[in-house]
Amino acid sequence: MAISLNGATTGFEPNVGLFYELAASWHEDATLTGADTILAQEQALAAAPRPGPAKDGPLLIVVDGKGRVREWEALRNAGHWSDVLALHADATPARPPQRAVRELIVGHERVDLPAALTAIGELGGINVVRVDSGGALTGALLQAGLIDEISLLVHPCMTGPPDSRHWYGTEPTAVDRLEHIASKSFNDGLVWLRYRLPK
Ligand SMILES: NC(=O)c1ccc[n+]([C@@H]2O[C@H](COP(=O)([O-])OP(=O)(O)OC[C@H]3O[C@@H](n4cnc5c(N)ncnc54)[C@H](OP(=O)(O)O)[C@@H]3O)[C@@H](O)[C@H]2O)c1
């Protein structure tokens, strides 16, 4: 995640170029994101060029428990992903018939995140999942013990109102000791931190 020094994921201008350059080092098989992250860019996406699916790109998987995402076709054709997959729950409102997205139903009231990760693993060919989240989804995955590694690109600014989104969500998970994997600083004051969660 791109964060400010005080841990916010929004309210500042991230270095998007460096962020995606570093993100590419995982060679993810799937990008897992939340509906709110998609909705924040849906308008821009609707107007963006659509070069078509990226043949060798990752699968985009969106946790969308409330069925709020609409621009599936634009996401598929944005040129970043090979395809799109929606994660829903039994309680997700009815979707338009024949909409252009595959879906997995996992959970009753909300998407059951452990069951979702198991189902994703069973699709075959997906070993590395990179989470691209504003914090709510990452926080929930952390609490469920589903994160192997945390990667933070820290920007040299303090930002946001007190209720701004933090990378760990709203209820930070207590973790005894994270293992330092790597850190690197860049000319413009950005610092990249990588930590492994204990098993
Ligand atoms: N700085 C960065 O690196 C970065 C990266 C990505 C996005 N962002 C920004 O972050 C903002 C959006 O972030 P956000 O934190 O509001 O949302 P988010 O991380 O996109 O997560 C929201 C999604 O997580 C699901 N969720 C949360 N807790 C859950 C739980 N316990 N069980 C099941 N599902 C759960 C929600 O489910 P429902 O569908 O049921 O509501 C929703 O789909 C946007 O402004 C975006 O631009 C920043």
The ligand as an ORCA input file, in Angstrom:
! r2SCAN-3c Opt
* xyz 0 1
  N      -3.027      4.032     -0.830
  C      -3.239      2.878     -1.416
  O      -2.316      2.074     -1.621
  C      -4.643      2.535     -1.844
  C      -4.879      1.308     -2.483
  C      -6.187      1.014     -2.858
  C      -7.220      1.906     -2.600
  N      -6.936      3.094     -1.991
  C      -8.041      4.045     -1.660
  O      -8.743      3.500     -0.571
  C     -10.127      3.835     -0.625
  C     -11.012      2.594     -0.462
  O     -10.589      1.849      0.645
  P     -11.554      1.298      1.800
  O     -10.658      1.010      2.962
  O     -12.732      2.206      1.987
  O     -12.145      0.003      1.177
  P     -11.456     -1.327      0.559
  O     -10.119     -1.557      1.138
  O     -11.660     -1.255     -0.895
  O     -12.338     -2.476      1.218
  C     -13.736     -2.475      1.171
  C     -14.195     -3.863      0.783
  O     -13.773     -4.800      1.766
  C     -14.883     -5.584      2.150
  N     -14.740     -5.940      3.562
  C     -14.270     -5.172      4.566
  N     -14.284     -5.860      5.723
  C     -14.765     -7.100      5.435
  C     -15.025     -8.259      6.211
  N     -14.776     -8.306      7.529
  N     -15.520     -9.340      5.580
  C     -15.766     -9.320      4.261
  N     -15.554     -8.240      3.460
  C     -15.057     -7.148      4.046
  C     -16.095     -4.690      1.933
  O     -17.187     -5.548      1.813
  P     -18.661     -5.129      1.300
  O     -18.584     -5.282     -0.189
  O     -19.535     -6.129      1.959
  O     -18.884     -3.723      1.754
  C     -15.711     -3.960      0.675
  O     -15.998     -4.694     -0.492
  C     -10.325      4.541     -1.943
  O     -10.371      5.929     -1.688
  C      -9.077      4.176     -2.736
  O      -8.733      5.163     -3.674
  C      -5.687      3.415     -1.595
*
